[in-house]
Amino acid sequence: MLRISKLESQSESGATLRIEGQLVGPWVEELRTVCDKATGKGKRVGLDCSGIVFADADGISLLRAVRHKGLRLLNCSRFIQLHLEESDAIG
């Protein structure tokens, strides 16, 4: 299960989405859809990843892709950081 919540923002120019749970299976595509909608509005978007307890290879790939699209990944666990660094080194 994955929960995606919009955190209240003091600024109209940006938004932060808090991600909680497991970023696996169908939840990867759900997060992709939410990120695409959020960035389509021209706002700066951040993903608070502190609540991610596990991400499979597809989930890590998505995080890497949205980061390259300009989304800010915030509060990543060491687990997520290591996998992002590993995937950056590979390609």
Jmol script that loads the backbone (N, CA, C; Angstrom):
load data "model"
ATOM      1  N   MET A   1       0.840  -1.180   0.000  1.00  0.00           N
ATOM      2  CA  MET A   1       0.000   0.000   0.000  1.00  0.00           C
ATOM      3  C   MET A   1       0.880   1.236   0.000  1.00  0.00           C
ATOM      4  N   LEU A   2       0.412   2.277  -0.669  1.00  0.00           N
ATOM      5  CA  LEU A   2       1.132   3.541  -0.742  1.00  0.00           C
ATOM      6  C   LEU A   2       0.158   4.678  -0.490  1.00  0.00           C
ATOM      7  N   ARG A   3       0.567   5.609   0.353  1.00  0.00           N
ATOM      8  CA  ARG A   3      -0.241   6.806   0.620  1.00  0.00           C
ATOM      9  C   ARG A   3       0.517   8.006   0.058  1.00  0.00           C
ATOM     10  N   ILE A   4      -0.189   8.824  -0.695  1.00  0.00           N
ATOM     11  CA  ILE A   4       0.375  10.047  -1.262  1.00  0.00           C
ATOM     12  C   ILE A   4      -0.449  11.208  -0.725  1.00  0.00           C
ATOM     13  N   SER A   5       0.194  12.096   0.030  1.00  0.00           N
ATOM     14  CA  SER A   5      -0.505  13.234   0.624  1.00  0.00           C
ATOM     15  C   SER A   5       0.157  14.525   0.179  1.00  0.00           C
ATOM     16  N   LYS A   6      -0.654  15.539  -0.055  1.00  0.00           N
ATOM     17  CA  LYS A   6      -0.101  16.851  -0.364  1.00  0.00           C
ATOM     18  C   LYS A   6       0.082  17.603   0.947  1.00  0.00           C
ATOM     19  N   LEU A   7       1.311  18.068   1.176  1.00  0.00           N
ATOM     20  CA  LEU A   7       1.597  18.840   2.376  1.00  0.00           C
ATOM     21  C   LEU A   7       1.256  20.295   2.112  1.00  0.00           C
ATOM     22  N   GLU A   8       0.752  20.957   3.119  1.00  0.00           N
ATOM     23  CA  GLU A   8       0.411  22.373   2.985  1.00  0.00           C
ATOM     24  C   GLU A   8       1.671  23.168   2.679  1.00  0.00           C
ATOM     25  N   SER A   9       1.542  24.112   1.777  1.00  0.00           N
ATOM     26  CA  SER A   9       2.673  24.929   1.349  1.00  0.00           C
ATOM     27  C   SER A   9       2.395  26.392   1.642  1.00  0.00           C
ATOM     28  N   GLN A  10       3.441  27.108   2.012  1.00  0.00           N
ATOM     29  CA  GLN A  10       3.328  28.545   2.236  1.00  0.00           C
ATOM     30  C   GLN A  10       3.428  29.318   0.923  1.00  0.00           C
ATOM     31  N   SER A  11       3.822  28.615  -0.135  1.00  0.00           N
ATOM     32  CA  SER A  11       4.062  29.270  -1.411  1.00  0.00           C
ATOM     33  C   SER A  11       3.140  28.721  -2.486  1.00  0.00           C
ATOM     34  N   GLU A  12       2.682  29.583  -3.352  1.00  0.00           N
ATOM     35  CA  GLU A  12       1.847  29.166  -4.482  1.00  0.00           C
ATOM     36  C   GLU A  12       2.687  28.571  -5.606  1.00  0.00           C
ATOM     37  N   SER A  13       4.014  28.771  -5.538  1.00  0.00           N
ATOM     38  CA  SER A  13       4.868  28.330  -6.641  1.00  0.00           C
ATOM     39  C   SER A  13       5.315  26.880  -6.519  1.00  0.00           C
ATOM     40  N   GLY A  14       5.021  26.237  -5.396  1.00  0.00           N
ATOM     41  CA  GLY A  14       5.499  24.873  -5.225  1.00  0.00           C
ATOM     42  C   GLY A  14       4.583  24.020  -4.386  1.00  0.00           C
ATOM     43  N   ALA A  15       4.822  22.723  -4.451  1.00  0.00           N
ATOM     44  CA  ALA A  15       4.043  21.761  -3.677  1.00  0.00           C
ATOM     45  C   ALA A  15       4.968  20.637  -3.222  1.00  0.00           C
ATOM     46  N   THR A  16       4.622  20.031  -2.100  1.00  0.00           N
ATOM     47  CA  THR A  16       5.362  18.877  -1.615  1.00  0.00           C
ATOM     48  C   THR A  16       4.383  17.736  -1.415  1.00  0.00           C
ATOM     49  N   LEU A  17       4.746  16.584  -1.963  1.00  0.00           N
ATOM     50  CA  LEU A  17       3.954  15.377  -1.790  1.00  0.00           C
ATOM     51  C   LEU A  17       4.690  14.442  -0.851  1.00  0.00           C
ATOM     52  N   ARG A  18       3.984  13.966   0.159  1.00  0.00           N
ATOM     53  CA  ARG A  18       4.575  13.014   1.107  1.00  0.00           C
ATOM     54  C   ARG A  18       4.187  11.610   0.668  1.00  0.00           C
ATOM     55  N   ILE A  19       5.188  10.749   0.563  1.00  0.00           N
ATOM     56  CA  ILE A  19       4.996   9.375   0.113  1.00  0.00           C
ATOM     57  C   ILE A  19       5.228   8.456   1.306  1.00  0.00           C
ATOM     58  N   GLU A  20       4.249   7.572   1.577  1.00  0.00           N
ATOM     59  CA  GLU A  20       4.363   6.659   2.711  1.00  0.00           C
ATOM     60  C   GLU A  20       3.984   5.242   2.281  1.00  0.00           C
ATOM     61  N   GLY A  21       4.794   4.282   2.678  1.00  0.00           N
ATOM     62  CA  GLY A  21       4.487   2.884   2.395  1.00  0.00           C
ATOM     63  C   GLY A  21       5.493   2.261   1.459  1.00  0.00           C
ATOM     64  N   GLN A  22       5.016   1.301   0.675  1.00  0.00           N
ATOM     65  CA  GLN A  22       5.870   0.558  -0.242  1.00  0.00           C
ATOM     66  C   GLN A  22       5.667   1.030  -1.668  1.00  0.00           C
ATOM     67  N   LEU A  23       6.747   1.421  -2.298  1.00  0.00           N
ATOM     68  CA  LEU A  23       6.711   1.882  -3.685  1.00  0.00           C
ATOM     69  C   LEU A  23       7.018   0.680  -4.584  1.00  0.00           C
ATOM     70  N   VAL A  24       5.977  -0.115  -4.810  1.00  0.00           N
ATOM     71  CA  VAL A  24       6.106  -1.368  -5.573  1.00  0.00           C
ATOM     72  C   VAL A  24       4.864  -1.564  -6.441  1.00  0.00           C
ATOM     73  N   GLY A  25       4.997  -2.441  -7.439  1.00  0.00           N
ATOM     74  CA  GLY A  25       3.851  -2.868  -8.236  1.00  0.00           C
ATOM     75  C   GLY A  25       3.028  -1.718  -8.790  1.00  0.00           C
ATOM     76  N   PRO A  26       1.701  -1.803  -8.628  1.00  0.00           N
ATOM     77  CA  PRO A  26       0.811  -0.790  -9.219  1.00  0.00           C
ATOM     78  C   PRO A  26       0.991   0.597  -8.603  1.00  0.00           C
ATOM     79  N   TRP A  27       1.601   0.676  -7.432  1.00  0.00           N
ATOM     80  CA  TRP A  27       1.775   1.976  -6.772  1.00  0.00           C
ATOM     81  C   TRP A  27       2.823   2.825  -7.478  1.00  0.00           C
ATOM     82  N   VAL A  28       3.726   2.167  -8.211  1.00  0.00           N
ATOM     83  CA  VAL A  28       4.726   2.913  -8.973  1.00  0.00           C
ATOM     84  C   VAL A  28       4.032   3.748 -10.049  1.00  0.00           C
ATOM     85  N   GLU A  29       3.122   3.129 -10.783  1.00  0.00           N
ATOM     86  CA  GLU A  29       2.400   3.856 -11.835  1.00  0.00           C
ATOM     87  C   GLU A  29       1.481   4.923 -11.249  1.00  0.00           C
ATOM     88  N   GLU A  30       0.900   4.641 -10.094  1.00  0.00           N
ATOM     89  CA  GLU A  30       0.052   5.641  -9.436  1.00  0.00           C
ATOM     90  C   GLU A  30       0.868   6.878  -9.080  1.00  0.00           C
ATOM     91  N   LEU A  31       2.055   6.680  -8.524  1.00  0.00           N
ATOM     92  CA  LEU A  31       2.904   7.820  -8.179  1.00  0.00           C
ATOM     93  C   LEU A  31       3.350   8.554  -9.443  1.00  0.00           C
ATOM     94  N   ARG A  32       3.651   7.825 -10.512  1.00  0.00           N
ATOM     95  CA  ARG A  32       4.040   8.454 -11.777  1.00  0.00           C
ATOM     96  C   ARG A  32       2.917   9.380 -12.273  1.00  0.00           C
ATOM     97  N   THR A  33       1.686   8.890 -12.199  1.00  0.00           N
ATOM     98  CA  THR A  33       0.529   9.678 -12.637  1.00  0.00           C
ATOM     99  C   THR A  33       0.375  10.943 -11.792  1.00  0.00           C
ATOM    100  N   VAL A  34       0.491  10.798 -10.487  1.00  0.00           N
ATOM    101  CA  VAL A  34       0.365  11.948  -9.578  1.00  0.00           C
ATOM    102  C   VAL A  34       1.477  12.968  -9.845  1.00  0.00           C
ATOM    103  N   CYS A  35       2.699  12.497 -10.047  1.00  0.00           N
ATOM    104  CA  CYS A  35       3.817  13.406 -10.321  1.00  0.00           C
ATOM    105  C   CYS A  35       3.620  14.129 -11.646  1.00  0.00           C
ATOM    106  N   ASP A  36       3.160  13.401 -12.664  1.00  0.00           N
ATOM    107  CA  ASP A  36       2.917  14.029 -13.967  1.00  0.00           C
ATOM    108  C   ASP A  36       1.863  15.126 -13.861  1.00  0.00           C
ATOM    109  N   LYS A  37       0.792  14.868 -13.115  1.00  0.00           N
ATOM    110  CA  LYS A  37      -0.256  15.873 -12.935  1.00  0.00           C
ATOM    111  C   LYS A  37       0.267  17.086 -12.171  1.00  0.00           C
ATOM    112  N   ALA A  38       1.054  16.834 -11.132  1.00  0.00           N
ATOM    113  CA  ALA A  38       1.568  17.927 -10.302  1.00  0.00           C
ATOM    114  C   ALA A  38       2.539  18.803 -11.076  1.00  0.00           C
ATOM    115  N   THR A  39       3.403  18.199 -11.878  1.00  0.00           N
ATOM    116  CA  THR A  39       4.381  18.990 -12.624  1.00  0.00           C
ATOM    117  C   THR A  39       3.752  19.653 -13.837  1.00  0.00           C
ATOM    118  N   GLY A  40       2.649  19.133 -14.308  1.00  0.00           N
ATOM    119  CA  GLY A  40       1.953  19.721 -15.455  1.00  0.00           C
ATOM    120  C   GLY A  40       1.356  21.082 -15.147  1.00  0.00           C
ATOM    121  N   LYS A  41       1.240  21.403 -13.879  1.00  0.00           N
ATOM    122  CA  LYS A  41       0.679  22.693 -13.470  1.00  0.00           C
ATOM    123  C   LYS A  41       1.736  23.781 -13.390  1.00  0.00           C
ATOM    124  N   GLY A  42       2.973  23.442 -13.752  1.00  0.00           N
ATOM    125  CA  GLY A  42       4.043  24.431 -13.773  1.00  0.00           C
ATOM    126  C   GLY A  42       4.602  24.776 -12.407  1.00  0.00           C
ATOM    127  N   LYS A  43       4.280  24.011 -11.400  1.00  0.00           N
ATOM    128  CA  LYS A  43       4.788  24.282 -10.056  1.00  0.00           C
ATOM    129  C   LYS A  43       6.013  23.423  -9.774  1.00  0.00           C
ATOM    130  N   ARG A  44       6.853  23.916  -8.886  1.00  0.00           N
ATOM    131  CA  ARG A  44       7.973  23.109  -8.406  1.00  0.00           C
ATOM    132  C   ARG A  44       7.399  22.074  -7.453  1.00  0.00           C
ATOM    133  N   VAL A  45       7.804  20.859  -7.634  1.00  0.00           N
ATOM    134  CA  VAL A  45       7.266  19.772  -6.818  1.00  0.00           C
ATOM    135  C   VAL A  45       8.401  19.073  -6.090  1.00  0.00           C
ATOM    136  N   GLY A  46       8.165  18.802  -4.817  1.00  0.00           N
ATOM    137  CA  GLY A  46       9.090  18.021  -4.019  1.00  0.00           C
ATOM    138  C   GLY A  46       8.397  16.760  -3.548  1.00  0.00           C
ATOM    139  N   LEU A  47       9.158  15.678  -3.448  1.00  0.00           N
ATOM    140  CA  LEU A  47       8.636  14.426  -2.898  1.00  0.00           C
ATOM    141  C   LEU A  47       9.314  14.166  -1.570  1.00  0.00           C
ATOM    142  N   ASP A  48       8.542  14.175  -0.500  1.00  0.00           N
ATOM    143  CA  ASP A  48       9.057  13.823   0.817  1.00  0.00           C
ATOM    144  C   ASP A  48       9.031  12.300   0.901  1.00  0.00           C
ATOM    145  N   CYS A  49      10.202  11.703   0.802  1.00  0.00           N
ATOM    146  CA  CYS A  49      10.327  10.244   0.725  1.00  0.00           C
ATOM    147  C   CYS A  49      10.584   9.599   2.080  1.00  0.00           C
ATOM    148  N   SER A  50      10.467  10.359   3.155  1.00  0.00           N
ATOM    149  CA  SER A  50      10.812   9.828   4.478  1.00  0.00           C
ATOM    150  C   SER A  50       9.916   8.670   4.908  1.00  0.00           C
ATOM    151  N   GLY A  51       8.725   8.566   4.329  1.00  0.00           N
ATOM    152  CA  GLY A  51       7.804   7.504   4.715  1.00  0.00           C
ATOM    153  C   GLY A  51       7.880   6.254   3.859  1.00  0.00           C
ATOM    154  N   ILE A  52       8.786   6.236   2.874  1.00  0.00           N
ATOM    155  CA  ILE A  52       8.923   5.037   2.044  1.00  0.00           C
ATOM    156  C   ILE A  52       9.668   3.976   2.840  1.00  0.00           C
ATOM    157  N   VAL A  53       9.031   2.821   3.036  1.00  0.00           N
ATOM    158  CA  VAL A  53       9.668   1.750   3.794  1.00  0.00           C
ATOM    159  C   VAL A  53      10.350   0.744   2.882  1.00  0.00           C
ATOM    160  N   PHE A  54       9.955   0.703   1.608  1.00  0.00           N
ATOM    161  CA  PHE A  54      10.591  -0.187   0.644  1.00  0.00           C
ATOM    162  C   PHE A  54      10.255   0.297  -0.762  1.00  0.00           C
ATOM    163  N   ALA A  55      11.198   0.134  -1.662  1.00  0.00           N
ATOM    164  CA  ALA A  55      10.964   0.426  -3.083  1.00  0.00           C
ATOM    165  C   ALA A  55      11.638  -0.666  -3.896  1.00  0.00           C
ATOM    166  N   ASP A  56      10.902  -1.232  -4.854  1.00  0.00           N
ATOM    167  CA  ASP A  56      11.494  -2.242  -5.728  1.00  0.00           C
ATOM    168  C   ASP A  56      12.252  -1.543  -6.852  1.00  0.00           C
ATOM    169  N   ALA A  57      12.773  -2.318  -7.792  1.00  0.00           N
ATOM    170  CA  ALA A  57      13.576  -1.748  -8.876  1.00  0.00           C
ATOM    171  C   ALA A  57      12.777  -0.741  -9.695  1.00  0.00           C
ATOM    172  N   ASP A  58      11.498  -1.034  -9.953  1.00  0.00           N
ATOM    173  CA  ASP A  58      10.666  -0.089 -10.703  1.00  0.00           C
ATOM    174  C   ASP A  58      10.442   1.197  -9.920  1.00  0.00           C
ATOM    175  N   GLY A  59      10.282   1.082  -8.605  1.00  0.00           N
ATOM    176  CA  GLY A  59      10.106   2.258  -7.764  1.00  0.00           C
ATOM    177  C   GLY A  59      11.348   3.138  -7.759  1.00  0.00           C
ATOM    178  N   ILE A  60      12.522   2.514  -7.666  1.00  0.00           N
ATOM    179  CA  ILE A  60      13.783   3.273  -7.712  1.00  0.00           C
ATOM    180  C   ILE A  60      13.942   3.945  -9.068  1.00  0.00           C
ATOM    181  N   SER A  61      13.601   3.235 -10.128  1.00  0.00           N
ATOM    182  CA  SER A  61      13.685   3.810 -11.473  1.00  0.00           C
ATOM    183  C   SER A  61      12.775   5.029 -11.606  1.00  0.00           C
ATOM    184  N   LEU A  62      11.588   4.934 -11.035  1.00  0.00           N
ATOM    185  CA  LEU A  62      10.672   6.078 -11.080  1.00  0.00           C
ATOM    186  C   LEU A  62      11.249   7.261 -10.319  1.00  0.00           C
ATOM    187  N   LEU A  63      11.771   7.037  -9.126  1.00  0.00           N
ATOM    188  CA  LEU A  63      12.351   8.134  -8.345  1.00  0.00           C
ATOM    189  C   LEU A  63      13.495   8.792  -9.109  1.00  0.00           C
ATOM    190  N   ARG A  64      14.298   7.973  -9.740  1.00  0.00           N
ATOM    191  CA  ARG A  64      15.409   8.504 -10.536  1.00  0.00           C
ATOM    192  C   ARG A  64      14.872   9.343 -11.699  1.00  0.00           C
ATOM    193  N   ALA A  65      13.845   8.844 -12.378  1.00  0.00           N
ATOM    194  CA  ALA A  65      13.277   9.548 -13.533  1.00  0.00           C
ATOM    195  C   ALA A  65      12.650  10.878 -13.129  1.00  0.00           C
ATOM    196  N   VAL A  66      11.889  10.883 -12.033  1.00  0.00           N
ATOM    197  CA  VAL A  66      11.240  12.143 -11.643  1.00  0.00           C
ATOM    198  C   VAL A  66      12.268  13.148 -11.136  1.00  0.00           C
ATOM    199  N   ARG A  67      13.331  12.656 -10.541  1.00  0.00           N
ATOM    200  CA  ARG A  67      14.411  13.562 -10.110  1.00  0.00           C
ATOM    201  C   ARG A  67      15.047  14.230 -11.334  1.00  0.00           C
ATOM    202  N   HIS A  68      15.243  13.468 -12.409  1.00  0.00           N
ATOM    203  CA  HIS A  68      15.825  14.039 -13.626  1.00  0.00           C
ATOM    204  C   HIS A  68      14.857  14.987 -14.328  1.00  0.00           C
ATOM    205  N   LYS A  69      13.568  14.853 -14.053  1.00  0.00           N
ATOM    206  CA  LYS A  69      12.582  15.788 -14.598  1.00  0.00           C
ATOM    207  C   LYS A  69      12.510  17.071 -13.787  1.00  0.00           C
ATOM    208  N   GLY A  70      13.238  17.127 -12.671  1.00  0.00           N
ATOM    209  CA  GLY A  70      13.284  18.353 -11.886  1.00  0.00           C
ATOM    210  C   GLY A  70      12.572  18.300 -10.546  1.00  0.00           C
ATOM    211  N   LEU A  71      11.952  17.169 -10.214  1.00  0.00           N
ATOM    212  CA  LEU A  71      11.328  17.060  -8.899  1.00  0.00           C
ATOM    213  C   LEU A  71      12.419  16.912  -7.844  1.00  0.00           C
ATOM    214  N   ARG A  72      12.189  17.508  -6.699  1.00  0.00           N
ATOM    215  CA  ARG A  72      13.137  17.420  -5.599  1.00  0.00           C
ATOM    216  C   ARG A  72      12.783  16.212  -4.737  1.00  0.00           C
ATOM    217  N   LEU A  73      13.750  15.350  -4.474  1.00  0.00           N
ATOM    218  CA  LEU A  73      13.541  14.225  -3.566  1.00  0.00           C
ATOM    219  C   LEU A  73      14.041  14.660  -2.195  1.00  0.00           C
ATOM    220  N   LEU A  74      13.145  14.666  -1.231  1.00  0.00           N
ATOM    221  CA  LEU A  74      13.452  15.166   0.105  1.00  0.00           C
ATOM    222  C   LEU A  74      13.421  14.034   1.119  1.00  0.00           C
ATOM    223  N   ASN A  75      14.296  14.097   2.091  1.00  0.00           N
ATOM    224  CA  ASN A  75      14.285  13.190   3.245  1.00  0.00           C
ATOM    225  C   ASN A  75      14.334  11.714   2.855  1.00  0.00           C
ATOM    226  N   CYS A  76      15.151  11.387   1.864  1.00  0.00           N
ATOM    227  CA  CYS A  76      15.287   9.982   1.463  1.00  0.00           C
ATOM    228  C   CYS A  76      16.031   9.202   2.529  1.00  0.00           C
ATOM    229  N   SER A  77      15.567   7.991   2.765  1.00  0.00           N
ATOM    230  CA  SER A  77      16.270   7.113   3.700  1.00  0.00           C
ATOM    231  C   SER A  77      17.605   6.702   3.088  1.00  0.00           C
ATOM    232  N   ARG A  78      18.471   6.174   3.892  1.00  0.00           N
ATOM    233  CA  ARG A  78      19.769   5.705   3.384  1.00  0.00           C
ATOM    234  C   ARG A  78      19.553   4.599   2.347  1.00  0.00           C
ATOM    235  N   PHE A  79      18.555   3.752   2.558  1.00  0.00           N
ATOM    236  CA  PHE A  79      18.212   2.684   1.617  1.00  0.00           C
ATOM    237  C   PHE A  79      17.931   3.266   0.233  1.00  0.00           C
ATOM    238  N   ILE A  80      17.081   4.282   0.178  1.00  0.00           N
ATOM    239  CA  ILE A  80      16.728   4.909  -1.094  1.00  0.00           C
ATOM    240  C   ILE A  80      17.946   5.607  -1.690  1.00  0.00           C
ATOM    241  N   GLN A  81      18.692   6.332  -0.868  1.00  0.00           N
ATOM    242  CA  GLN A  81      19.875   7.037  -1.360  1.00  0.00           C
ATOM    243  C   GLN A  81      20.868   6.083  -2.001  1.00  0.00           C
ATOM    244  N   LEU A  82      21.125   4.964  -1.335  1.00  0.00           N
ATOM    245  CA  LEU A  82      22.081   3.998  -1.873  1.00  0.00           C
ATOM    246  C   LEU A  82      21.631   3.442  -3.212  1.00  0.00           C
ATOM    247  N   HIS A  83      20.348   3.129  -3.328  1.00  0.00           N
ATOM    248  CA  HIS A  83      19.847   2.586  -4.584  1.00  0.00           C
ATOM    249  C   HIS A  83      19.841   3.627  -5.696  1.00  0.00           C
ATOM    250  N   LEU A  84      19.578   4.874  -5.365  1.00  0.00           N
ATOM    251  CA  LEU A  84      19.641   5.934  -6.374  1.00  0.00           C
ATOM    252  C   LEU A  84      21.081   6.145  -6.840  1.00  0.00           C
ATOM    253  N   GLU A  85      22.014   6.133  -5.901  1.00  0.00           N
ATOM    254  CA  GLU A  85      23.428   6.290  -6.256  1.00  0.00           C
ATOM    255  C   GLU A  85      23.899   5.116  -7.110  1.00  0.00           C
ATOM    256  N   GLU A  86      23.458   3.917  -6.759  1.00  0.00           N
ATOM    257  CA  GLU A  86      23.824   2.726  -7.510  1.00  0.00           C
ATOM    258  C   GLU A  86      23.284   2.801  -8.942  1.00  0.00           C
ATOM    259  N   SER A  87      22.033   3.200  -9.080  1.00  0.00           N
ATOM    260  CA  SER A  87      21.457   3.278 -10.422  1.00  0.00           C
ATOM    261  C   SER A  87      22.089   4.420 -11.222  1.00  0.00           C
ATOM    262  N   ASP A  88      22.528   5.494 -10.560  1.00  0.00           N
ATOM    263  CA  ASP A  88      23.218   6.578 -11.261  1.00  0.00           C
ATOM    264  C   ASP A  88      24.557   6.090 -11.797  1.00  0.00           C
ATOM    265  N   ALA A  89      25.240   5.268 -11.008  1.00  0.00           N
ATOM    266  CA  ALA A  89      26.543   4.750 -11.425  1.00  0.00           C
ATOM    267  C   ALA A  89      26.434   3.798 -12.607  1.00  0.00           C
ATOM    268  N   ILE A  90      25.320   3.069 -12.660  1.00  0.00           N
ATOM    269  CA  ILE A  90      25.115   2.089 -13.739  1.00  0.00           C
ATOM    270  C   ILE A  90      24.745   2.779 -15.036  1.00  0.00           C
ATOM    271  N   GLY A  91      23.901   3.780 -14.949  1.00  0.00           N
ATOM    272  CA  GLY A  91      23.510   4.379 -16.223  1.00  0.00           C
ATOM    273  C   GLY A  91      22.660   5.522 -16.039  1.00  0.00           C
TER     274      GLY A  91
END
end "model"
wireframe off; spacefill off
backbone 0.3
color backbone group
